[in-house]
Amino acid sequence: MPEGDQGRLAAAARSEISVLLRELATSVAGLTQTEAEQRLRVHGPNEVAQEKVHDWPMRLFKIARNPLVVLLITLSGISFATGDTRAGTVMAAMVVLSVGLRFAQEARADAAAAKLKAMIHVKASVLRDGEPKDIPLRELVPGDIVHLSAGDMIPADVRVLASKDLFVNQGSLTGEALPVEKSHEVDTRTTAGATDLKNICFMGTSVQSGTATAGVIATGARTSFGGVASALVEERTPTSFDEGLNRFTWLILRLMAVMVPLVFLINGFTKHDWKGAFFFALAVAVGLTPEMLPMIVSVCLSKGALAMSRRKVIVKRLNAIQNFGGMDVLCADKTGTLTEDRVVLMRHCDVQGRESELVLLDGYLISHFQTGLKNLLDRAILDSPDFHQRDLVERYKKLDEIPFDFTRRMMSVLVEDPSGRAVLLTKGAPEEILRHATY
């Protein structure tokens, strides 16, 4: 992270909330719509660097600059210039077919990918004119006041202004597996790194549990995540397939550099017909060039891309097919894409293994009142057709909550039952629950 950005975040972390709001020229009621529009024009959209989308002439140029294609174009031009229209036409046709096929396939894949991206609408909950509004993420500006809750993605680099049991997953920036706790308290430490600041949350991270209100400090490329994204967006490195094809082309060129002049000189000195020697040397150069190779490569890669498309996979660059085919083992940790991503509650038992309505009620109360991100088990309990006491749940009142953390490995909800008695309901790892149990 640049030192200037880190210094700005550290200064915001050390500032009192009233001072920070004054520096951001905002208030706890947020910006007005007019102010937000003005700042959007100044700061630009809240977007990180993305791969540049080339227009069709640049895309065509990138495909045609293949060394073998350039060699065929050169030989075709020489053939036409020397009157050998048949050889020139064949080579030109191979170039047009191979380049055109690859261009059409990649253009179609890019169009399909663009449609998929257009289906995703990420929004942020902000205060505009004192009223909560859901706006597109790209319209967020410095000084906006945003509301965060469990499951939300942090939309920009923000300073927490108010929080309740806030835990944030910063794995996308730090690689840490465990969530870290954030609060609205002033962080006066001078030696803490940017990601260690207790009241600063970063774009691209997510809220694991709890709720918060935060002020936007930086957006777009000026965020920590934006800086990382800018460094990653660069020209693609050649694949092993590209490198192999380039090595083959240079081998052909080196062979030509030796054979063609040698054949030309030998014919010229032995037959003293330098014009005939030139055409014979040109014929040797054409014969050494595999005119059909670009076409064969494009057809084979396109066939692979079409086979993938029938399985709902978009191949944006045809050369990726060779890399995919070169895999021996493909490992994927994504069982949710292979199953229904759904758990069904079948039984609810007490410690003796007997069906218990009380166990189901307690489980429902915890899943219903917790503010953390509801997992598959929570959703299974809340959706269970076996639970028939939903009217009774409305008579319970939530008093407080201890969110889940990876040290305690439990979460608790304090509720008041219909008789006015406070009850602490806890769920978590079985060994932790048993360790705290007294009977």
C-alpha positions in Angstrom: 0.0 0.0 0.0 1.4 3.5 -0.9 2.7 5.4 2.2 0.3 8.3 1.4 -2.8 6.0 1.5 -1.6 4.3 4.7 -1.0 7.7 6.3 -4.5 8.9 5.3 -6.1 5.8 6.8 -4.0 6.1 10.0 -5.0 9.7 10.4 -8.6 8.8 10.0 -8.2 6.0 12.6 -6.8 8.5 15.2 -9.4 11.2 14.6 -12.4 11.8 16.7 -15.6 11.1 14.9 -16.7 14.8 14.9 -13.3 15.8 13.5 -13.4 13.2 10.8 -16.9 14.2 9.7 -15.7 17.8 9.4 -12.6 16.8 7.4 -14.8 14.7 5.0 -17.3 17.6 4.8 -20.2 15.4 5.8 -22.5 14.7 8.7 -24.1 11.7 10.4 -27.1 12.3 8.2 -24.9 11.7 5.1 -24.6 13.8 1.9 -27.3 15.4 -0.1 -27.9 14.0 -3.6 -26.5 17.2 -5.1 -23.3 17.0 -3.0 -22.9 13.3 -4.0 -23.3 14.0 -7.7 -20.6 16.8 -7.5 -18.2 14.5 -5.7 -18.8 11.7 -8.2 -17.7 14.1 -11.0 -14.6 14.9 -9.0 -13.5 11.5 -7.7 -15.0 9.3 -10.5 -16.9 6.1 -10.1 -16.2 3.7 -7.2 -14.6 1.0 -9.4 -11.3 -0.8 -9.2 -9.0 -1.3 -12.2 -10.4 -3.9 -14.6 -9.0 -5.6 -17.7 -9.2 -3.1 -20.6 -11.7 -4.0 -23.2 -10.2 -3.6 -26.6 -12.3 -2.4 -29.6 -12.4 -4.7 -32.7 -9.5 -3.3 -34.6 -7.1 -3.7 -31.7 -8.5 -7.2 -31.0 -7.9 -8.1 -34.7 -4.4 -6.7 -34.5 -3.6 -8.8 -31.4 -4.8 -12.0 -33.1 -3.0 -11.3 -36.4 0.4 -10.5 -34.8 1.1 -14.2 -34.4 4.6 -14.8 -35.9 3.4 -17.6 -38.2 0.5 -15.4 -39.4 2.9 -12.5 -40.1 5.2 -14.9 -42.0 2.3 -16.1 -44.2 1.2 -12.5 -44.9 4.7 -11.6 -45.9 5.1 -14.6 -48.2 1.7 -14.0 -49.7 2.6 -10.4 -50.4 5.9 -11.5 -52.1 4.0 -14.1 -54.1 1.5 -11.5 -55.4 4.3 -9.1 -56.2 6.2 -11.7 -58.2 3.1 -12.8 -60.2 2.5 -16.1 -58.3 -1.2 -15.4 -57.6 -2.0 -19.1 -56.9 0.4 -19.4 -54.0 -0.5 -15.9 -52.8 -4.2 -16.6 -52.8 -3.8 -19.9 -50.9 -1.7 -18.3 -48.1 -4.0 -15.2 -47.9 -7.1 -17.5 -47.6 -5.4 -19.5 -44.8 -4.7 -16.3 -43.0 -8.2 -14.9 -43.4 -9.9 -18.1 -42.3 -7.7 -18.7 -39.2 -7.7 -15.1 -38.0 -11.4 -14.7 -38.8 -12.4 -17.9 -37.0 -10.4 -17.0 -33.9 -11.8 -13.4 -33.9 -15.4 -14.5 -34.2 -15.0 -17.1 -31.4 -13.4 -14.7 -29.0 -15.8 -11.8 -29.8 -18.7 -14.1 -29.1 -17.2 -15.3 -25.8 -16.5 -11.7 -24.7 -20.1 -10.7 -25.5 -21.4 -13.6 -23.4 -19.1 -12.7 -20.5 -20.3 -9.0 -20.7 -23.9 -10.2 -20.5 -23.1 -12.2 -17.4 -21.4 -9.2 -15.8 -24.4 -7.0 -16.6 -26.6 -9.4 -14.6 -24.7 -8.6 -11.4 -25.9 -5.5 -9.6 -24.0 -4.8 -6.4 -25.5 -2.1 -4.2 -24.6 -0.3 -1.0 -26.9 1.0 1.7 -26.2 4.7 2.3 -27.7 7.8 3.8 -28.7 10.4 1.2 -30.6 13.5 2.3 -30.9 11.9 5.7 -32.8 8.9 4.3 -31.4 5.3 3.8 -31.1 4.4 0.1 -29.7 1.4 -1.8 -27.5 2.8 -4.6 -25.1 1.1 -7.1 -21.7 0.5 -5.7 -20.1 2.7 -8.4 -22.0 5.8 -7.3 -20.4 5.8 -3.8 -18.3 8.8 -3.0 -16.0 10.0 -0.1 -18.1 11.4 2.7 -21.0 9.0 2.2 -22.4 7.3 5.4 -23.0 3.6 4.8 -24.8 0.9 6.9 -23.1 -2.5 7.2 -24.6 -5.8 8.5 -23.7 -9.5 8.4 -23.0 -10.8 4.9 -22.4 -7.3 3.4 -19.3 -6.6 1.3 -17.4 -3.5 2.4 -18.1 -1.0 -0.5 -15.0 1.3 0.0 -12.3 2.1 2.5 -14.3 3.3 5.5 -13.9 4.5 9.1 -16.4 2.8 11.6 -18.5 5.5 13.3 -20.8 3.1 15.3 -20.7 -0.6 15.7 -22.2 -3.6 17.5 -20.3 -6.9 17.7 -18.6 -6.2 14.3 -16.3 -8.9 12.9 -14.8 -8.5 9.4 -13.2 -11.1 7.1 -10.1 -9.5 5.7 -8.8 -12.6 3.9 -8.9 -11.0 0.4 -6.3 -8.5 1.6 -4.3 -10.2 4.3 -4.9 -13.9 3.7 -6.0 -14.4 7.3 -8.5 -17.2 7.7 -10.0 -15.8 10.9 -12.3 -12.7 11.1 -11.0 -9.7 13.0 -13.0 -7.5 15.4 -13.6 -3.9 14.5 -15.0 -1.1 16.6 -15.7 2.6 16.5 -13.2 3.5 19.2 -10.3 5.8 18.3 -7.2 3.9 17.5 -4.2 6.0 18.7 -1.5 3.4 17.9 1.3 4.8 15.7 3.0 1.5 14.9 0.0 -0.5 13.7 -0.1 -1.5 10.0 -3.1 -0.3 7.9 -4.9 -3.6 8.1 -4.4 -3.8 11.9 -6.3 -0.5 12.5 -9.3 -1.4 14.7 -11.7 1.1 13.2 -10.8 1.0 9.5 -12.5 -1.5 7.1 -11.3 -2.1 3.6 -13.0 -2.4 0.2 -13.3 -6.0 -0.9 -13.6 -7.4 2.6 -16.8 -8.6 4.1 -18.8 -8.4 7.3 -18.8 -11.8 9.1 -21.2 -10.8 11.9 -22.5 -7.7 13.7 -23.6 -4.3 12.4 -22.0 -0.9 11.9 -22.3 2.6 10.5 -19.2 3.9 8.7 -18.0 6.9 6.8 -16.4 6.5 3.4 -12.8 7.7 3.3 -11.6 6.5 -0.2 -13.2 5.0 -3.2 -12.2 3.2 -6.5 -8.5 3.1 -7.3 -7.6 5.1 -4.2 -8.6 2.2 -1.9 -6.2 -0.4 -0.7 -8.0 -3.1 -2.7 -7.9 -0.7 -5.8 -4.2 -0.4 -5.5 -3.8 -4.2 -5.5 -6.2 -4.5 -8.5 -4.3 -1.9 -10.5 -1.0 -3.8 -10.0 -2.6 -7.0 -11.2 -4.2 -5.7 -14.4 -1.5 -6.0 -17.0 -0.9 -7.7 -20.3 -1.4 -11.4 -20.2 1.8 -13.5 -20.1 2.2 -15.9 -23.1 0.9 -19.5 -22.4 3.1 -22.5 -23.0 1.1 -23.1 -26.1 1.9 -19.5 -27.4 5.6 -20.0 -26.6 5.7 -23.4 -28.3 4.1 -22.0 -31.5 6.5 -19.0 -31.4 9.5 -21.4 -31.1 8.3 -23.4 -34.0 7.8 -20.3 -36.1 11.3 -19.0 -35.3 12.7 -22.4 -36.2 11.1 -22.1 -39.6 12.5 -18.6 -40.0 16.0 -19.7 -39.1 15.7 -22.6 -41.6 14.6 -20.2 -44.3 17.4 -17.8 -43.4 19.9 -20.6 -44.2 18.1 -22.5 -47.0 16.6 -19.7 -49.2 19.9 -17.7 -49.7 21.8 -21.0 -50.2 19.4 -22.3 -52.8 19.4 -18.9 -54.5 23.2 -18.6 -54.7 23.7 -22.2 -55.8 21.1 -21.9 -58.6 22.4 -18.5 -59.7 26.0 -19.6 -59.9 25.4 -23.0 -61.5 22.7 -22.0 -64.1 23.5 -18.3 -64.4 19.7 -17.6 -64.4 19.4 -15.2 -61.4 15.7 -14.5 -62.1 14.9 -18.2 -62.2 17.0 -18.8 -59.1 15.0 -16.1 -57.2 11.7 -17.7 -58.1 13.0 -21.2 -57.2 14.2 -19.8 -53.8 10.8 -18.2 -53.3 9.2 -21.6 -54.0 11.4 -23.2 -51.4 10.4 -20.6 -48.8 6.7 -21.2 -49.6 7.3 -25.0 -49.4 9.0 -24.7 -46.0 6.0 -22.8 -44.6 3.1 -24.9 -43.2 0.3 -22.8 -44.7 -2.5 -24.9 -43.1 -1.0 -24.8 -39.6 -2.8 -21.6 -38.3 -6.1 -22.9 -39.7 -5.7 -26.3 -38.2 -4.8 -24.8 -34.8 -7.8 -22.4 -34.9 -10.2 -25.2 -35.9 -9.0 -27.5 -33.1 -9.1 -24.8 -30.4 -12.5 -23.7 -31.6 -13.8 -27.2 -31.5 -12.7 -27.4 -27.8 -14.3 -24.1 -27.1 -17.6 -25.2 -28.6 -17.5 -28.4 -26.6 -17.0 -26.3 -23.4 -19.8 -23.9 -24.4 -22.3 -26.8 -24.6 -21.5 -27.4 -20.9 -22.2 -23.7 -20.1 -18.5 -22.7 -19.9 -17.3 -19.5 -21.6 -13.8 -19.6 -23.1 -12.7 -16.0 -23.7 -9.3 -16.8 -25.2 -8.9 -19.9 -27.4 -5.4 -20.6 -26.3 -6.7 -21.4 -22.8 -8.2 -24.6 -24.3 -4.6 -26.1 -24.7 -3.8 -25.2 -21.1 -7.0 -26.8 -19.9 -6.4 -29.9 -21.9 -2.8 -30.1 -20.5 -4.1 -30.6 -16.9 -3.6 -34.0 -15.2 -5.6 -33.2 -12.0 -8.1 -30.4 -11.5 -9.0 -29.8 -7.8 -12.0 -27.7 -6.8 -13.2 -26.9 -3.3 -16.8 -25.9 -4.2 -19.2 -28.5 -3.1 -22.1 -26.0 -3.2 -21.9 -26.0 -7.0 -22.2 -29.8 -7.1 -25.1 -30.2 -4.6 -28.2 -28.2 -3.9 -26.4 -26.1 -1.3 -29.3 -26.9 1.1 -29.5 -28.7 4.4 -32.8 -30.2 5.6 -33.6 -30.6 9.3 -34.7 -34.2 9.8 -34.7 -34.7 13.7 -34.4 -32.5 16.8 -33.3 -34.6 19.8 -32.3 -34.1 23.4 -29.3 -35.7 25.0 -31.1 -39.0 25.4 -31.9 -39.1 21.7 -35.6 -38.4 22.1 -37.5 -36.0 19.8 -37.8 -32.7 21.7 -40.0 -29.7 20.8 -38.0 -27.7 23.4 -34.7 -28.3 21.5 -36.3 -27.2 18.3 -37.8 -24.0 20.0 -34.4 -23.1 21.5 -32.6 -23.7 18.1 -35.2 -21.6 16.3 -34.9 -18.7 18.8 -31.1 -18.6 18.3 -31.3 -18.7 14.5 -34.1 -16.2 14.5 -32.6 -13.6 16.8 -28.9 -13.8 15.9 -27.5 -10.9 13.8 -24.6 -12.9 12.3 -24.6 -14.4 8.9 -27.1 -17.3 8.8 -25.5 -20.5 7.7 -27.1 -23.6 6.1 -28.1 -25.0 9.5 -29.8 -21.8 10.6 -31.7 -21.7 7.3 -32.7 -25.4 7.7 -34.1 -24.7 11.2 -36.0 -21.5 10.2 -37.5 -23.3 7.2 -38.4 -26.5 9.0 -42.0 -27.6 8.5 -41.8 -29.4 11.9 -41.8 -26.1 13.8 -45.3 -25.0 14.8 -44.6 -22.4 17.5 -43.9 -19.4 15.4 -46.6 -17.4 17.3 -44.8 -18.2 20.5 -41.6 -16.8 19.2 -43.2 -13.3 18.8 -43.6 -13.3 22.6 -39.9 -13.6 23.2 -37.7 -10.5 23.3 -34.0 -10.3 22.5 -31.9 -8.6 25.2 -28.4 -9.0 24.0 -26.1 -11.2 21.9 -22.5 -12.5 22.1 -21.5 -13.1 18.5 -19.5 -16.1 17.4 -15.7 -15.8 17.5 -13.0 -18.3 16.7 -11.5 -18.3 20.2 -14.7 -19.0 22.1 -16.2 -21.1 19.2 -19.7 -20.4 20.4 -22.4 -17.7 20.0 -25.1 -16.8 22.5 -28.4 -15.0 22.5 -29.9 -13.6 25.7 -33.7 -13.5 25.4 -36.6 -12.8 27.7 -39.3 -15.5 27.6 -43.1 -14.8 27.9 -42.9 -15.0 31.7 -40.3 -12.3 31.9 -37.4 -14.6 32.7 -34.0 -14.0 31.1 -32.6 -17.1 29.3 -29.2 -17.4 27.7 -29.3 -19.7 24.6 -25.9 -20.9 23.3 -24.8 -22.9 20.2 -21.4 -23.8 19.0 -18.8 -26.6 18.7 -20.0 -29.6 20.7 -16.8 -30.0 22.6 -16.9 -26.4 23.7 -20.5 -26.6 24.8 -19.8 -29.8 26.8 -16.8 -28.2 28.4 -18.9 -25.4 29.8 -21.8 -27.6 30.8 -22.1 -28.4 34.6 -24.7 -31.2 34.3 
